[in-house]
Every structure is written in structure tokens, then in C-alpha cells.
Amino acid sequence: MRAIAVVLVVLDHVFTWPSGGFMGVDVFYVISGYLISAHILRQVETTGTLSFRDFYLRRIRRIFPVAFVVALATVLVSFLLWFPPRAIQASLDALSAMLFVSNFHFMAIGTDYLQQQAAVSPFQHYWSLSIEEQFYTIWPLLLLGLTRFMHSRRALFLSVLALIAVSLAWGLWHTLSAPVSAYFDTGARAWELLAGALLAISEAKQAGAERRLSAKRRRAVSLAGAGVIILSAIVVSPAWLIPVPTVGLAVIGAMAVIWANAPVGRLSLLGNALSQWLGKVSYSLYLWHFPVLVFAKQFGETWQIKLATLPIMLALSWLSYLFVERAVLESRFLQTGKRRKWPFKAELSVSLSALFGIVVFALVQLYGPGAVRSANPWLTRLNSFHQFEAAPLASMEQRKADVRTALAATAWPPEISAQLATMSENQFAEAMTTCRQSPMLGAPWKTCRATYGTIPVAVIGDSITASWVPAIEGAARTQGWDVTAITFSNCPLFDVDASDASGSPVFTTACRNRRADMFALLQKMKPEIVFLSGSESGLTYTGLPLLEAAQAWEEGTKRTFAKLADVGRIVVLENPPWGENPLECAGRFSSPSDCIGTVSERHKLKSEAESAAAQDFANAHYVPTRSWFCFDDRCPVFASGLVTRVDRGHLTGATSTLLAPVLAEALSQ
């Protein structure tokens, strides 16, 4: 079972097939819930109580040594391969992993496990281990309490069933309202571990009774369960509702295999030598596979490199199994057998202390100072933060020439290496902080104001629009504009229903309401010029096939223009094409060619839709900007002496400022 689970996860992460391979984690959860609950029930039935001290010492012996070795090696390699910003972030990720709160850590920094846009952390897979350990802090205490107050196995069974129902209900609500954070939510995942616990309780209830099903029928149930796991991993995609209810397919399959407890032969799916070996090293393999894969991306993402990661993962897993996992388990390290028994109150204090520690660490991740979860404050302190600078651009032609020069570079220019060594979210345009907010919030809203004259100008849109604000303000200096900017994350003014990365319908409704508010605000402001822009991800977030999404975008753009009929001039800035994330593609041993992106079909369709819509309105002016960032559909990560973007889509504040004369030139044409 562990072999099937880990193979599905590894194949998904390495080859992105099967698309639902991430559900191998859910199989692990059922197994863990079953084994831990069975162990607790046996001890309670034998001794009448549970030694929390011994329980946690066994967990530490089993879980922590390999987790620590992998974490330490990963941090060391991070500083060897990467520039400080990403290596420092990896160190903070490692700290949360070692405190078993990495799921809350990734929740706090907004990680989207299924649709990653930011630089991927080599510790991202530790989220599942954190949830498992959090379950271990509360479940022994809760199960012991239930056994004390429930006087029959049936009552205990029904109690756990009720807990599963509560967790499922919470998980479904969280999945529908905020699936990105729901993925990491302990409450939304607890039912999977409890499903294994339910099996253990059911098995204990029937202890001593003969199996009603024959060995042949039990094999059939077991194979059917394994088939459900494998088939669901092939069929399911990240577009489904994850985690609830979709992962229920893998949970049901795992429960069927465990419940059947079928005898296996040496040539069977679960009993063959390879499956048995993979099952032994599954824990080490799960921990090693992801950092190996993330580090390998530094050398390219060809199928040959991906294939080469497999023997590296397996070799590291086998070595850590032999010399860490098994060595610790066979040693006297934290052995529990001959220790003097503690009073129950002392044992209880161990459990409560573990629970209290996890709660505190989780709250610190979610609500504590930024330095506990983000590299940005550390980079500011270490580097005496300042915005990047470059020589002013003379013209649009100079910018285009600079892009071609960057594409031809074979080594990082010194000023670009220096910027990559200090790159952080601090390099976003200031407007990303001062006048960008969530559309989930109501008025009053944050706005930016820059007055260089009497001509009223409004800048309205999403975070991409916010990244254009320095360029617009730079142009305003020579045009005599009075600029007011207000932006909302993932919510442009284009009249198209779209969600955010989480796919939340609640977000769609909130964005629709904010859009109506912005149209009303523009009616009151009566600006002479309105600047619009929007991320190309908006097409994806419509939930429609790409061509249909582009058509919907064009129609929505026309509706927006119609509502702005009284505005003297509408300026639509083509969004910078998405490119490679500099924090992810650039490393100490990389070259500029490793960070060259390509213009996507999605970007082209969105640009064509906006341009076509503008042709039907006399007051609409579409400004193509692709040539400011790309040449021949190839986009370098730097140009004109500056790193272009902080991430895949948002300009650095310095680049946006640098482009002010280019924007002014485009507007004059």
C-alpha cells in the first residue's frame, strides 16, 4: 500500500502523470490512522491506559531522524545552488517543517500546491508530515478519553463516525470557499486519518471472530480497492474539488485494501519484491524525492533530467533507510522499554505540552511577525534594502535593443547577479502594497495619489495594473496628470466573471461587487483618462476552455468600454508576458539562457481579445507592450540593467519606473 502511494506521488511530481497522483498522500493518511489507532487500542485494552511519553518517543524515533537529515541536507544544498533570497526562504520553510507546522506556514504565505506560480519550496511536501504529527498530538488524548467514556465498541465507532462527519463538513465548506488554504488545512484532512481509525475500531470490535469472506473474496476486495486508488489517480485532475470530496476516492480504496486484509503472493500487486522494497523505503523516498526534483530544475526540465532524478531519489532513500531509519530503530536512542513508569498526571502533561506547542507554533506562523515565514525581512536587514536602479531609457527602440542584448547574453552581468542576490518581494512596485487590496474587503479602500497637474487620471485593475503604476506616474510628470490608483488582487475591471487561483465562487462574487463599486466610483471621479490592465491568468480563472475564455474576455472588455463611454480616453496596457520566475530559474551555476521564457498562447489570445475590443470604441486605445519584454516570442528575465520581474508576471518597481518614457512615447503615437 505504501509502495502504491509513494509511486503515485513521485510520478505526479516528476512527470505530472498521473494527474491525481498527489492523492497518494491520502492513502498514507488512512494507513497511519489505522496503525496508530490500532496500537493505542491494544495498549489501552492491555494496560487500561496509555503512556503518552512512550507514544511520543516512538514517534520521534520513527519520524524525526530522517526528516531532520533530509532537511539539513536540503538547506545546505539550497545555499550551494541558489542565491540568498531563495536559500533563506528554504531555511524558514525547513524550520516550520521541523516544528511540524509547515502546512500552516505554506497556508500563511499563500502557497498554491496544485497551481504553483511562485518559486517552489523544496520543503513543500512536508505539509503532509506536519498534518500527520498534529493528528498525533491530539488523537491519542482524544481516543483515550473516548475509550473511558464510551462503554461499548459501537458507541466508540459512532463517536469517531461523528468526528469524520464534522471534518468532512468543514473540509467541504473550506474547499468551496478557499481551496488553496483548504489543501493544507488539518481540519479538512483529519477525516482521512479518522477513516483509518474507524477501521482499527471495527477490527478490534470483531477481534477473535473469523472472517466472513473467503481468502479469494478478500483478494478481490483488496484488488478492487487498489484499482480504485490507481484509477482515481489517473482520472482526477487539480481542476476537481480538492481535497473534499475528491480525495475520498483514494480514501475509500485504501480502506477497502486494509479492511480486506487479504493474503498476498510473491507475484501479486502488493506482495511482489519490488512493492515490498518500495514500501520499506517509502518514508525516506517521500522525503527525498521532492528536494531532488526541485534542485534538478536548476539544470533544466528536459525528460532526460527528470528521468535521471529517479535513481538519485532511490539511492538516497535506500541509504537513509539503512543508515538512519533502521539504524535509529535498532539503536538504544530514546528507547522506551525499561524506563520507569510515570504517574498518569505526568503522562497527561506530556500530551498537553505537545498539543500546546503545536498550537503556539501554528499561531506564530499564521499571525506572528513576517520574519518567521518570509525571507523579505531578513533580506532587508542583511542588505540595507534599496530599490534597484538603472540608466534612463532614451526611447522605445533602445528598450527593444536592450531586450535583444539580454537574449544574447551568455553570463549574468555583474549588476544582474547583484540584484538576484538580494531579490525579494520588496522589489515590487510600492503600489502593490499602498493601493492594492483583496476584493473580499469592502470600503474604505486604499488608494495611491500622485499629482503633477490638473488632468484627472484613474488607474483601475488587478495586481498587474498595480505593477504599472510607477510607469504611469512617471509619464504623468510630463503630461500634467493628477493620478489616482486603486487595485484589487486578481480582480481587473474587465467585465468578465473569473475567480482567483483557488477557484473560489465566493471570490467571484466579491470581485463582481468590487467591479460595480469601481464603475460607480469612476462615475463620481469623472476622469479624463482611465488606465486598465490585467493578468493573463484571468483567462484561466474564467474556468472556460482557452478559446472560449478569450471570446468571453473580448465580450467582457467591450462591456467595460461601453460603461466608460463618457471617459475621454481609455488606455489598455497589454500585460507583460508571463516568464520564468527569477527566484526559481536563476542560481549560482545557471546562465541567462536558463531563464528565457516564451510568450504563451494564452497571452496572445488575451492580447488579441483586448485589441479587437478596442477597435470598436473611438475612446479606447490599446497599447501593445510585448516588444518591451520579448523579442521573437522569447523573453529574458532582465533587460536595460534591471531584473524585469519579481515573479512570473509582476514587474519590479524599478523596471516599471524605467519604462515611463517608453509608455509616454507609446501614448503619443
Secondary structure, DSSP 4 states (H G I P E B T S, - for coil): -HHHHHHHHHHHHHH--STTGGGHHHHHHHHHHHHHHHHHHHHHHHHSS--HHHHHHHHHHHHHHHHHHHHHHHHHHHHHHS-HHHHHHHHHHHHHHHTT-HHHHHHHTT--SSS--SPPPTTTTHHHHHHHHHHHHHHHHHHHHHHHH--SHHHHHHHHHHHHHHHHHHHHHHHHH-HHHHTT-HHHHHHHHHHHHHHHHHHHHTTTPPPSS-HHHHHHHHHHHHHHHHHHHHH--TTS-TTTTTTHHHHHHHHHHHHH-----TTSTTTSHHHHHHHHTHHHHHHHHHHHHHHHGGG---HHHHHHHHHHHHHHHHHHIIIIIHHHHTS-TT--TTPPPPPHHHHHHHHHHHHHHHHHHHHHHHHS-GGGT-SHHHHHHHHT------PPP--HHHHHHHHHHHHH-SS--HHHHHHHTT--GGGB-THHHHSEE-TTS-SS---EEEESSSEEEEEEESHHHHHHHHHHHHHHHHHTEEEEEEEETT--SSS-----TT--HHHHHHHHHHHHHHHHHHHHH--SEEEEE--THHHHTTTS-HHHHHHHHHHHHHHHHHHTTTSSEEEEEPPPPP---HHHH--TT--GGGG-EE--HHHHHHHHHHHHHHTT-TTEEEE--GGGT-BTTEE-SEETTEE-BSSSSPBBHHHHHHTHHHHHHHHH-
